[in-house]
Amino acid sequence: MSPMSTDKSASPRTAVIVGGAGAMGRWGVRAIARLGSVERLLIADIDIARAKQVAAEVGGPCTAVELDATDTAAMRTLFAECDVVLNTMGPFSLFARPILEAAIDSDCHYLDIDDDWESTVEAFDLHARARERGLTVVKGIGGSPGFSNLSALVAARRLDEVDTLLTGWSMGGAVLEEEPDYPSAGGAGAAVEHWLIQISGTIRAWREGGVRDLAPLQPVEFDYPGLGRVRGFTVGHPEALTLPRHLPGLTTSLNITSGPDWLFDHARSVAADFDAGAINLAEGAQQLENPPRPAERAPRDPLGQVWTVAVGTRNGRRTAVSVQPTAMPPGRMGGGTGVALAVGLELLCRGRIKESGVHSPEAVIDPEDFFPLYAEFVEPATAGDDLLLVQEIDDPAPVSLPALTDEA
């Protein structure tokens, strides 16, 4: 069964974007409409007024529909009209599985921007179910994961063997651009709640050639080509677990976040209170969103919004390769994420993503297909061949890794 030929192939090509009026979703709506991927794009949101506002702004194929993502029956009724479900509804620890199951049961292909490692791993349990129906599921086609996964492939392909893979993102880049026409509804958003979940308890990553549990926000020091020795901190993210499935021989795969030390000191304190039950998720997210700032400005974070470092050998020599974008779409985290989702949908519609079942981006998307389309959205305008800055160094110093907790 081809990527767009479900049992509903006689109906117009229709996609629904769940949470489409949200801070992430509306950037995806704009990019999808610009690419012309689908004939109809349903902007599904519990806030119908805001969904109508987005539909009026973007025009084209957009129609606003009201949807409560906690109502499984309502989702299946709506999805029955569609060929593809796009999910931008966080936190994914709550919404990813029920929306994915409703999509599969409605014979819809599915893409999301899930950046939660637990719900990503859980989704692979549905691989056989999706494959039996000839459906393609792509988990985590956003900025990180998504752009980061495909950058990792670019880096890895420049080496003969890869043993260490670090994917990362900066706290400075992981912010949403305020849009005056879409004022915040108040309170910490799903992205901040996700952040607290991913820095509390233990996280899962790839160490010593297998899945291991680590403490979050532990320092990792490494040589970054062009920058020298830098430091980031461990965080729970899907890339650390999905990339080893497709790059044999990895001994280490971690996701790293970077930023000022004072911010991570505050985050550890909030996470400790959350782990102890002293605060709930909403309270912790509120504290994370409003940290006490030091009187003096911290040194600038040298690491970019999203990046990858692969370490291994080429021609028998130890080599590190870094990959990062030279430009990004407007909208900061929302724009970078929404554009990646839209490009994923466009590739599905073009038949460039063919495999059925549940997959991470690196398993089914060719970077040579993805990055030229992504480059059409970046500012300043950049040719596809110039979108990625690739740098190398020979004989990098060993990566300084955090200690393991109990084995997974």
C-alpha positions in Angstrom: 0.0 0.0 0.0 1.5 3.4 -1.0 1.9 6.1 1.6 -1.3 8.0 0.5 -3.5 5.0 -0.6 -5.5 3.9 2.4 -9.0 2.5 2.1 -10.2 6.1 1.9 -8.2 6.8 -1.2 -11.3 7.9 -3.2 -11.8 10.9 -0.9 -9.9 14.2 -1.2 -6.4 14.2 0.3 -7.1 15.4 3.8 -4.9 16.0 6.9 -5.9 17.0 10.4 -3.5 18.7 12.7 -4.4 18.1 16.4 -3.5 21.1 18.5 -3.2 23.1 15.3 -4.1 26.4 17.0 -1.3 26.0 19.6 2.1 27.6 19.7 3.7 24.7 17.8 0.7 23.7 15.7 0.1 27.0 13.9 3.7 27.1 12.6 3.1 23.7 11.1 -0.2 24.9 9.6 1.5 27.8 7.9 4.3 25.6 6.4 1.9 22.9 5.3 -0.3 25.4 3.5 2.8 27.0 1.8 4.0 23.6 0.6 0.6 22.6 -0.7 0.9 19.1 0.7 -2.8 18.5 1.1 -6.1 19.6 -0.4 -7.8 20.0 3.0 -6.1 20.8 6.3 -8.3 20.5 9.4 -7.1 22.6 12.3 -8.4 20.6 15.2 -8.3 22.3 18.6 -10.4 22.6 21.8 -10.1 26.4 21.4 -12.3 26.7 18.3 -12.1 30.5 18.3 -8.3 30.3 18.0 -8.5 27.6 15.4 -10.8 29.8 13.3 -8.4 32.6 13.7 -5.5 30.5 12.4 -7.6 29.2 9.5 -8.6 32.8 8.6 -4.9 33.9 8.8 -3.5 31.1 6.7 -6.5 30.5 4.3 -5.9 28.1 1.5 -6.8 24.5 2.5 -7.5 25.3 6.1 -10.7 24.6 8.0 -11.2 25.0 11.8 -12.8 22.1 13.7 -13.4 21.7 17.4 -11.8 18.7 19.1 -11.2 17.6 22.6 -8.2 15.3 22.4 -9.3 13.5 25.6 -12.5 12.3 23.7 -11.5 9.1 21.9 -14.9 8.8 20.1 -14.7 12.3 18.9 -11.2 11.8 17.5 -12.2 8.7 15.6 -15.2 10.4 14.1 -13.0 13.3 12.9 -10.2 11.1 11.8 -12.6 9.0 9.7 -12.6 12.0 7.2 -8.8 12.1 7.0 -5.9 10.4 5.3 -3.2 11.7 7.7 -3.2 12.7 11.4 -0.5 15.3 12.5 -0.1 15.6 16.3 1.3 18.6 18.0 -0.6 18.1 21.2 1.6 18.0 24.3 2.5 16.9 26.8 3.0 13.8 24.8 3.3 11.7 27.9 -0.5 12.2 28.1 -1.7 12.6 24.6 0.7 10.7 22.2 -0.6 7.1 22.6 -4.4 7.8 22.5 -4.1 10.0 19.5 -1.9 7.6 17.7 -4.2 4.6 18.4 -7.2 6.6 17.2 -5.3 7.4 14.0 -4.4 3.8 13.4 -7.9 2.6 14.1 -9.2 5.2 11.6 -6.7 4.0 8.9 -4.7 7.2 8.9 -1.1 7.8 8.5 0.5 9.7 11.4 3.3 12.1 12.1 4.0 14.0 15.3 6.6 16.2 17.0 6.9 14.0 20.1 10.0 14.8 22.2 9.2 12.5 25.1 11.4 9.4 25.1 8.9 7.3 27.1 6.0 7.8 24.7 8.3 7.4 21.7 9.5 4.0 23.0 5.9 3.0 23.8 4.8 3.8 20.3 7.0 1.0 18.8 4.6 -1.4 20.5 2.1 -0.4 17.8 4.4 -1.2 14.9 2.8 -4.4 13.9 -0.7 -2.9 14.2 0.2 0.0 11.9 2.0 -2.3 9.5 -0.9 -4.7 9.2 -3.0 -1.7 8.0 -0.3 -0.4 5.6 0.0 2.8 7.6 3.1 4.9 8.1 3.8 6.4 11.5 6.7 8.8 11.9 7.5 9.7 15.6 9.3 12.9 16.4 9.6 14.9 13.1 10.2 18.3 14.6 13.3 20.3 15.5 14.7 18.0 18.3 13.9 15.2 17.6 13.6 15.4 13.8 16.1 17.9 12.4 18.6 16.6 14.9 18.1 12.9 13.9 18.7 13.7 10.2 21.7 15.9 11.1 23.1 12.9 13.0 22.8 10.8 9.8 24.8 13.4 7.9 27.5 13.4 10.5 27.7 9.6 10.8 27.9 9.1 7.0 31.2 11.0 7.0 32.8 8.4 9.2 33.7 4.8 8.6 32.6 3.8 12.1 30.8 5.8 14.7 30.9 4.9 18.4 29.6 8.1 20.1 26.7 10.2 19.0 25.6 13.4 20.8 22.5 15.3 19.7 21.8 18.5 21.4 19.9 21.8 21.7 20.3 25.0 23.6 17.9 26.4 26.2 18.3 29.7 24.5 16.8 28.3 21.3 14.1 26.3 23.1 11.7 29.2 23.5 8.6 30.1 21.7 8.3 33.4 19.8 5.6 35.5 21.2 2.9 36.4 18.6 0.7 39.4 19.6 -2.2 38.1 17.6 -2.1 34.9 19.7 -1.6 36.0 23.3 -0.8 33.3 25.9 -3.7 31.8 27.7 -1.7 32.0 30.9 0.2 29.4 33.0 3.1 27.3 31.9 2.7 25.6 28.6 3.0 21.9 27.6 6.6 22.4 26.5 7.6 23.5 30.1 5.7 20.6 31.6 7.5 18.3 29.3 10.8 19.8 30.3 10.1 19.0 34.0 9.2 15.5 33.1 12.4 15.0 31.2 14.7 16.3 34.0 13.1 14.4 36.9 13.5 10.9 38.1 15.9 9.0 35.8 16.2 9.2 32.0 17.0 6.5 29.5 19.9 6.7 27.0 22.4 4.5 25.3 25.6 3.7 27.2 28.2 0.9 26.9 26.4 -0.4 23.9 23.0 -0.8 25.4 20.0 1.0 27.1 20.9 2.4 30.5 19.3 4.7 33.1 21.1 8.0 33.9 20.5 10.9 36.2 19.3 14.0 34.3 21.2 17.2 34.1 24.6 15.7 34.6 27.5 17.4 32.9 29.0 16.0 29.7 32.2 17.6 28.3 33.3 17.0 24.7 35.3 18.6 21.9 33.1 20.4 19.4 34.7 21.0 16.0 35.2 24.8 15.6 34.4 25.6 19.2 36.8 23.5 21.3 35.9 22.0 24.6 32.3 22.6 25.6 29.8 21.4 28.2 26.2 20.4 28.2 23.9 18.4 30.4 22.0 15.1 30.0 18.3 15.3 29.3 15.7 12.7 28.4 14.9 12.8 24.7 14.1 10.2 22.0 17.2 10.6 19.8 19.4 9.0 22.4 17.3 5.8 22.0 16.2 5.7 18.4 19.5 6.5 16.7 21.2 3.3 17.9 18.5 1.3 16.3 19.8 2.5 12.9 23.5 3.0 13.5 25.0 -0.3 14.5 28.2 -0.1 16.7 27.2 2.8 18.8 28.5 2.6 22.4 27.2 6.0 23.5 24.1 8.0 22.4 23.1 10.9 24.5 20.9 14.0 24.1 22.4 17.1 25.6 21.0 20.5 26.5 23.1 23.6 27.1 22.8 27.0 28.7 24.0 28.9 31.8 24.9 26.9 35.0 22.5 29.0 37.1 19.5 27.9 35.0 20.4 24.2 35.5 21.0 24.7 39.2 17.5 26.0 39.5 16.1 23.2 37.3 17.7 20.6 39.5 16.1 22.2 42.6 12.7 22.2 41.0 13.0 18.6 39.8 14.0 17.5 43.3 10.9 19.1 44.8 8.8 17.5 42.1 10.4 14.0 42.6 9.8 14.4 46.4 6.1 15.2 45.8 6.4 18.7 47.3 5.1 20.3 44.2 2.9 19.1 41.3 3.6 19.2 37.6 1.8 22.5 37.0 3.6 24.2 40.0 6.9 22.9 38.9 6.4 24.1 35.4 5.5 27.5 36.7 8.7 27.7 38.7 10.8 26.6 35.7 9.2 29.3 33.6 10.0 32.0 36.1 13.5 31.2 37.4 15.4 33.7 39.7 17.9 35.4 37.5 21.4 36.3 38.7 22.5 39.9 38.8 25.3 39.4 36.3 24.7 38.0 32.8 26.2 34.5 32.2 28.7 33.9 29.4 27.1 33.3 26.1 26.3 29.6 25.3 28.6 28.7 22.4 26.3 25.8 21.3 23.6 26.4 18.7 19.9 25.9 18.7 20.2 22.3 17.4 23.4 20.3 16.7 25.0 16.9 16.4 28.5 15.6 17.1 29.5 12.1 15.9 32.8 10.6 17.0 34.4 7.6 15.4 37.1 6.7 12.9 37.8 7.4 9.3 40.7 5.8 7.5 41.8 4.5 10.9 42.0 7.9 12.5 39.9 9.2 15.4 37.6 12.0 14.1 34.8 14.1 15.3 32.2 15.6 13.0 29.7 18.3 13.9 26.6 19.3 12.0 24.4 22.3 12.7 22.2 24.7 10.7 23.5 27.9 9.3 20.0 29.4 9.5 16.6 28.5 10.9 12.9 29.4 10.1 11.3 32.3 11.8 9.4 31.5 15.0 12.3 30.1 17.0 11.3 26.7 18.5 7.8 26.8 17.0 9.0 27.6 13.5 11.8 25.1 13.5 9.5 22.4 14.7 6.5 23.2 12.6 8.5 23.4 9.4 10.1 20.0 10.0 6.6 18.5 10.5 5.4 20.1 7.3 8.3 18.8 5.4 7.7 15.3 6.7 4.1 15.5 5.5 5.2 16.7 2.1 7.7 13.8 1.7 4.9 11.4 2.7 2.6 12.9 0.1 5.3 12.7 -2.5 5.9 9.0 -1.8 9.4 9.6 -0.4 8.4 7.9 2.8 7.3 4.4 1.9 7.7 2.1 4.9 4.7 1.1 6.9 4.8 0.6 10.6 6.2 2.9 13.4 9.5 4.6 12.7 11.7 7.4 13.9 12.7 10.0 11.3 16.2 8.6 10.6 14.7 5.2 9.6 12.5 6.5 6.8 13.6 10.0 5.7 16.6 10.7 3.6 18.4 13.8 4.7 18.9 14.6 1.0 15.2 14.9 0.6 14.5 16.7 3.9 17.1 19.5 4.1 16.5 21.1 0.6 12.8 21.5 1.4 13.5 22.7 4.9 15.9 25.3 3.5 13.0 27.0 1.6 11.8 28.3 5.0 14.9 29.6 6.7 15.9 33.2 7.2 18.1 34.6 5.9 17.4 32.7 2.6 19.9 29.9 2.2 20.4 27.4 -0.6 19.8 23.8 0.3 23.5 22.9 -0.1 24.4 25.7 2.4 21.9 24.9 5.1 24.2 22.7 7.1 27.6 23.7 8.6 29.7 20.6 8.8 33.0 20.7 10.7 35.6 18.1 11.6 38.6 17.7 13.9 41.1 14.8 14.2 42.1 13.2 17.5 39.4 14.7 19.7 39.7 14.3 23.4 37.5 11.6 25.0 34.0 12.6 25.9 33.6 13.0 29.7 30.5 10.9 30.5 28.2 10.9 33.6 28.0 7.9 35.8 25.3 5.3 35.3 22.4 4.6 37.7 20.8 1.2 37.9 20.7 -0.7 34.7 17.4 -0.4 32.7 
